[in-house]
Amino acid sequence: MPVTAEDLSVPAAELMIVGHYDKAAGYATRRPGGSPSWLLLWTESGAGVVEQGGVSFRVEAGDLAVLGSGVAQHYRVPAGEGRWRFWWVHFQPRAAWAAWLGPHAVGGGCHVVAGVPEVVHERIGLAFLRALQDARWTPDAPLPAGPAASGTGPAASGTGRAASEAGRDGGERAGGRDGRGGEVRVPAVVSGGAARELVMGAVEEVLVLATATARPEGRGEEGDERVRRALSIIAAEPGAPHSVASLARAVALSPSRFAHLFAEATGQTPMQAVRRARVRHAASLLEVTDMDVGQVAAASGFVSPFHFSRAFRKEYGLPPRDYRARLRPITG
């Protein structure tokens, strides 16, 4: 029986799920133990409040929030706000994404890309709609028609209205309205490896558009740029023998000054970022190669399979072999 997203309030680490909600006052989701997967929230209209890891912030139209895994979280429609209309995705990030998200860290494992310019809202909405369609695709089925083929065009406003109309025409909604008067689109659990890559591409497009057009507030240009460069170095070669000293040299800072700027901008130490990048790189190798666990560990910069397995389990909630087995089930 296929997995559905309806009862997955805390989805398994290896699952990727795409959904869209239009929720009224009273809606709330609370995960005291956090989620083993990352969560992306893109607000189309209305507002929500997000709390995670001791950090609380409000998101409004044009705000992108990305919540790291393993930290208690609570998000809701705030009192006095009529609705919150938003896209959401549970996922495991690619290593390269750390360079884009790092400057937008606000602590508690949260990243907030606030005030994304309206000129890219429509394209972001269409990327999410494409992700929802592609999530259900299998290689033996026809490719779903792109959202632009559903009557969208430049005449629609930049607030995501075009994507909303495309979703209605494309039949992605089910059930009409929820019990509180909100629109319902059935969330989609990504069906397989090919569909996963298509959806990851759409999520990556959203992250690039948002982070490239918005700038973190209240941070110096020089410090942000140096942290971005360090994150890019880590993402480009996560298995390299990085250290605080080597990364500091690469961005022309003293180790102590670099460590301070990095933690301030990203909410984590440089070596924590390196370890997470290595684990995510390893996850990609487990998914798309036939390398054994020892080879994956070495290629990802871990000194031993034991240390690799321990770090991998901490990040994904299960051992590397089990992660691969769930993503690539044996077929008869």
C-alpha positions as CSV (number, residue, x, y, z in Angstrom):
1,M,0.0,0.0,0.0
2,P,1.6,3.4,-1.0
3,V,2.7,5.8,1.7
4,T,0.5,8.8,2.1
5,A,1.3,12.1,3.9
6,E,-1.9,12.6,5.8
7,D,-0.8,11.1,9.1
8,L,2.9,11.9,8.9
9,S,3.0,14.6,11.5
10,V,6.6,13.6,12.1
11,P,7.8,12.1,8.8
12,A,10.6,9.6,8.6
13,A,14.0,11.1,7.9
14,E,14.3,9.5,4.4
15,L,10.8,10.7,3.2
16,M,10.4,13.8,1.1
17,I,7.0,15.3,1.2
18,V,5.5,18.4,-0.7
19,G,2.3,20.1,0.4
20,H,0.3,23.3,0.4
21,Y,-2.0,24.6,3.1
22,D,-4.4,27.5,3.4
23,K,-5.1,27.5,7.2
24,A,-7.4,29.6,9.3
25,A,-6.9,30.9,12.9
26,G,-6.5,27.9,15.3
27,Y,-4.2,25.9,13.1
28,A,-1.0,24.8,14.8
29,T,1.6,22.0,14.4
30,R,3.8,21.1,17.4
31,R,6.7,18.6,17.3
32,P,8.3,18.4,20.8
33,G,11.0,16.2,19.5
34,G,11.6,18.1,16.3
35,S,11.5,16.5,12.9
36,P,14.2,14.1,11.5
37,S,13.9,15.9,8.2
38,W,14.3,19.6,7.4
39,L,11.2,21.7,6.7
40,L,10.8,24.5,4.2
41,L,7.9,27.0,4.6
42,W,7.1,29.6,1.8
43,T,4.4,32.0,2.8
44,E,2.1,33.2,-0.1
45,S,-0.3,35.3,2.0
46,G,-1.4,35.9,5.5
47,A,1.0,35.2,8.3
48,G,2.4,32.5,10.6
49,V,4.5,32.3,13.7
50,V,7.3,29.8,13.9
51,E,9.1,28.7,17.1
52,Q,12.1,26.4,17.2
53,G,15.1,26.0,19.4
54,G,14.3,29.0,21.6
55,V,13.9,31.3,18.5
56,S,10.5,32.8,17.6
57,F,9.7,34.8,14.4
58,R,6.8,35.8,12.2
59,V,6.6,35.0,8.5
60,E,4.5,36.9,6.0
61,A,4.0,36.9,2.3
62,G,7.3,36.6,0.5
63,D,9.1,35.1,3.5
64,L,11.0,31.8,3.2
65,A,11.7,29.8,6.4
66,V,13.9,26.7,6.5
67,L,14.0,24.7,9.7
68,G,16.8,22.3,10.5
69,S,16.2,18.8,11.9
70,G,16.1,17.5,15.4
71,V,15.0,20.6,17.2
72,A,11.6,21.1,18.9
73,Q,9.3,23.1,16.7
74,H,5.9,24.8,16.8
75,Y,4.3,26.8,14.1
76,R,0.8,28.3,13.9
77,V,-1.6,30.9,12.6
78,P,-1.1,33.8,15.1
79,A,-3.9,35.3,17.1
80,G,-5.7,38.0,15.2
81,E,-4.5,36.8,11.8
82,G,-7.2,35.6,9.4
83,R,-5.3,33.0,7.5
84,W,-1.9,31.5,6.6
85,R,-1.4,30.3,3.1
86,F,1.9,28.5,2.5
87,W,3.8,25.8,0.7
88,W,5.9,23.3,2.7
89,V,8.4,20.6,2.0
90,H,10.0,18.0,4.2
91,F,13.5,17.2,2.8
92,Q,17.1,16.4,3.4
93,P,19.3,19.3,2.0
94,R,22.1,19.0,-0.5
95,A,25.5,20.0,0.9
96,A,25.8,23.0,-1.5
97,W,22.6,24.6,0.0
98,A,24.5,25.5,3.2
99,A,26.3,28.3,1.4
100,W,23.0,29.9,0.4
101,L,21.2,29.4,3.7
102,G,24.1,30.2,6.1
103,P,23.9,34.0,5.9
104,H,20.2,33.8,6.8
105,A,20.6,31.8,10.0
106,V,18.8,33.2,13.0
107,G,19.6,30.5,15.6
108,G,17.9,27.4,16.8
109,G,18.6,25.6,13.5
110,C,16.3,28.2,11.7
111,H,17.0,30.2,8.5
112,V,14.7,33.1,7.5
113,V,15.0,34.6,4.0
114,A,12.7,37.6,4.6
115,G,11.2,40.0,2.1
116,V,11.9,38.1,-1.1
117,P,11.1,40.6,-3.9
118,E,7.7,40.2,-5.5
119,V,9.1,39.9,-9.0
120,V,10.1,36.3,-8.2
121,H,7.0,35.2,-6.3
122,E,5.2,33.8,-9.3
123,R,8.2,31.7,-10.4
124,I,8.7,30.4,-6.9
125,G,5.0,29.4,-6.7
126,L,5.2,27.6,-10.1
127,A,8.3,25.8,-8.9
128,F,6.4,24.5,-5.9
129,L,3.5,23.4,-8.0
130,R,5.9,21.6,-10.4
131,A,7.4,19.8,-7.3
132,L,3.9,18.7,-6.2
133,Q,3.2,17.3,-9.7
134,D,6.6,15.7,-10.1
135,A,6.4,14.0,-6.6
136,R,3.9,11.5,-8.0
137,W,5.7,10.8,-11.2
138,T,7.2,7.4,-12.1
139,P,9.5,6.7,-15.1
140,D,6.8,4.5,-16.8
141,A,4.2,7.3,-16.7
142,P,3.9,10.4,-19.0
143,L,5.6,13.4,-17.6
144,P,3.1,15.8,-16.0
145,A,2.3,18.9,-17.9
146,G,4.2,21.9,-16.5
147,P,2.3,24.4,-14.5
148,A,2.8,27.0,-17.2
149,A,0.6,24.9,-19.5
150,S,-2.4,25.3,-17.2
151,G,-3.3,28.8,-18.2
152,T,-0.7,30.7,-16.2
153,G,1.1,33.7,-17.7
154,P,2.6,37.1,-16.9
155,A,-0.8,38.7,-16.6
156,A,-1.2,37.1,-13.1
157,S,0.1,39.0,-10.1
158,G,3.5,38.2,-8.6
159,T,2.0,37.0,-5.4
160,G,1.6,33.4,-6.5
161,R,-1.9,33.7,-7.9
162,A,-0.7,32.1,-11.2
163,A,0.5,29.1,-9.4
164,S,-2.8,28.8,-7.4
165,E,-4.8,28.9,-10.6
166,A,-2.5,26.3,-12.2
167,G,-3.0,24.1,-9.2
168,R,-6.8,24.4,-9.5
169,D,-6.7,23.6,-13.2
170,G,-4.2,20.8,-12.8
171,G,-6.4,19.0,-10.4
172,E,-3.9,19.0,-7.5
173,R,-6.5,20.0,-5.0
174,A,-8.7,17.5,-3.3
175,G,-11.6,17.9,-0.9
176,G,-12.2,21.6,-1.7
177,R,-12.0,23.2,1.7
178,D,-10.9,21.9,5.1
179,G,-13.1,22.0,8.3
180,R,-12.0,25.6,9.0
181,G,-12.6,26.9,5.5
182,G,-9.1,26.5,4.2
183,E,-8.2,25.2,0.7
184,V,-6.9,21.6,0.6
185,R,-4.2,20.2,-1.7
186,V,-3.4,16.6,-0.9
187,P,0.3,16.4,0.1
188,A,2.5,14.2,-2.0
189,V,5.1,11.7,-0.7
190,V,7.9,11.7,-3.4
191,S,7.5,8.3,-5.1
192,G,11.1,7.4,-6.1
193,G,14.6,8.2,-7.1
194,A,13.8,10.0,-10.4
195,A,10.9,11.9,-8.9
196,R,13.1,12.9,-5.9
197,E,15.7,14.4,-8.2
198,L,13.0,16.4,-10.0
199,V,11.5,17.7,-6.7
200,M,15.0,18.5,-5.3
201,G,15.6,20.5,-8.5
202,A,12.4,22.5,-7.8
203,V,13.3,23.1,-4.2
204,E,16.8,24.2,-5.2
205,E,15.3,26.6,-7.7
206,V,13.2,28.1,-4.8
207,L,16.3,28.5,-2.6
208,V,18.4,30.1,-5.3
209,L,15.7,32.6,-6.3
210,A,15.0,33.5,-2.7
211,T,18.5,33.8,-1.4
212,A,19.9,35.5,-4.5
213,T,17.3,38.2,-4.5
214,A,17.0,38.9,-0.7
215,R,19.7,40.1,1.6
216,P,20.0,39.3,5.3
217,E,19.2,42.2,7.5
218,G,21.5,43.7,10.1
219,R,24.7,42.1,9.1
220,G,27.8,43.6,7.6
221,E,28.6,42.9,4.0
222,E,32.2,41.9,4.7
223,G,31.4,39.4,7.4
224,D,28.6,37.8,5.4
225,E,30.8,37.5,2.3
226,R,33.6,35.7,4.2
227,V,31.1,33.3,5.7
228,R,29.6,32.7,2.3
229,R,33.0,31.9,0.9
230,A,33.8,29.5,3.7
231,L,30.5,27.7,3.2
232,S,31.1,27.5,-0.5
233,I,34.5,25.9,0.1
234,I,33.0,23.4,2.5
235,A,30.2,22.6,0.0
236,A,32.5,22.2,-3.0
237,E,34.6,19.6,-1.3
238,P,33.1,18.3,2.0
239,G,35.5,15.4,2.2
240,A,38.6,17.6,2.2
241,P,40.6,17.9,5.5
242,H,39.0,21.1,6.6
243,S,39.8,22.8,9.9
244,V,39.0,26.1,11.5
245,A,42.5,27.2,10.8
246,S,42.4,26.2,7.1
247,L,39.0,27.8,6.5
248,A,40.1,31.0,8.3
249,R,43.2,31.2,6.1
250,A,41.1,30.8,3.0
251,V,39.0,33.9,3.9
252,A,41.9,35.9,5.3
253,L,40.8,35.9,8.9
254,S,42.3,34.8,12.2
255,P,40.8,31.5,13.4
256,S,39.2,33.1,16.4
257,R,37.6,35.9,14.4
258,F,36.5,33.5,11.7
259,A,34.9,31.1,14.2
260,H,33.0,34.1,15.8
261,L,31.7,35.4,12.5
262,F,30.8,32.0,11.3
263,A,28.8,31.1,14.4
264,E,27.1,34.5,14.4
265,A,26.0,34.1,10.8
266,T,25.0,30.4,10.7
267,G,24.2,29.4,14.3
268,Q,26.8,26.6,14.2
269,T,30.5,26.2,14.5
270,P,32.7,25.7,11.4
271,M,33.4,22.1,12.2
272,Q,29.7,21.4,12.8
273,A,29.0,22.7,9.3
274,V,31.8,20.5,7.9
275,R,30.4,17.5,9.7
276,R,26.9,18.1,8.4
277,A,28.1,18.8,4.9
278,R,30.0,15.5,5.0
279,V,27.0,13.5,6.2
280,R,24.8,15.0,3.5
281,H,27.4,14.3,0.8
282,A,27.5,10.7,2.1
283,A,23.7,10.5,1.9
284,S,23.9,11.5,-1.8
285,L,26.5,8.8,-2.4
286,L,24.4,6.2,-0.7
287,E,21.5,7.1,-2.9
288,V,23.1,7.3,-6.3
289,T,26.1,5.0,-6.1
290,D,26.9,1.3,-5.3
291,M,29.9,2.3,-3.1
292,D,29.9,0.3,0.2
293,V,29.7,2.1,3.5
294,G,33.4,2.1,4.1
295,Q,34.0,3.7,0.7
296,V,31.3,6.3,1.3
297,A,32.8,7.1,4.6
298,A,36.3,7.7,3.1
299,A,35.0,9.7,0.2
300,S,33.1,11.9,2.6
301,G,36.0,12.7,4.8
302,F,35.3,10.4,7.8
303,V,38.3,8.7,9.5
304,S,36.5,5.4,10.0
305,P,33.1,3.7,9.1
306,F,32.3,3.7,12.9
307,H,32.6,7.5,13.2
308,F,30.7,7.9,9.9
309,S,27.8,5.6,11.1
310,R,27.6,7.5,14.4
311,A,27.4,10.9,12.7
312,F,25.0,9.7,10.0
313,R,22.6,8.2,12.6
314,K,22.7,11.5,14.6
315,E,21.7,13.5,11.5
316,Y,19.2,11.1,9.8
317,G,18.0,8.9,12.6
318,L,19.1,5.6,11.1
319,P,22.3,3.8,10.1
320,P,23.7,4.3,6.5
321,R,22.8,0.8,5.4
322,D,19.2,1.2,6.5
323,Y,19.0,4.7,4.8
324,R,20.1,3.1,1.5
325,A,17.8,0.2,1.9
326,R,14.7,2.4,2.4
327,L,15.5,4.6,-0.5
328,R,16.5,1.8,-2.8
329,P,14.3,-1.2,-1.9
330,I,15.2,-4.5,-3.4
331,T,12.8,-5.6,-6.1
332,G,12.2,-9.1,-7.3
